[in-house]
Amino acid sequence: LAGNETKATIKITNIDKKAPTAKVTYSTTNPTNKDVTTTITLDEKVQAVEGWTLSNDGLKLTKSYSANTATNGEEIIIKDLVGNETKTTIKITNIDKIVPTGSIAYSITEPTNKNVVVTITANEKLQQINGWSISSDGLKLTKTYTANTATNGEEIIIKDLAGNEAKGTIKIANIDKIAPTA
């Protein structure tokens, strides 16, 4: 009250108005029939998010997905320790756990002395099979047989791009290339 002065230093360091920055990575983006683990890496410590595992250092969130997300993805809201929010979208479209289906067609089914071409037509893109030709769209496999298969046939396993397998049997008993004897 007498007019004497003193100086005081004010130091404020606890104001944080910056939202955390998130980077999303996936265990695989290739077609797969396995679960996909999603990791969100952050530039500062964050709060736990329901359904996600928070790392001990508070800088990573992980979650395993057994199915694809909705077409537009799944939006996640992440808050840092003081409540600043950032939103990120998880988009998984590469999980395929459905077995491919297909049909087997033979170029000739009646007795013949010619080769028989077998065509397998599938409902989704297939992996290449050794000894078979694959169409440019990946939906058809073809192979030319010059002789009959064993009596029980020849088992074939087709795989889609994710690795799901379907089995079938190729049976050819109509090829006869032996001339008759008199």
Disulfide bonds with the S-S distance in Angstrom:
none
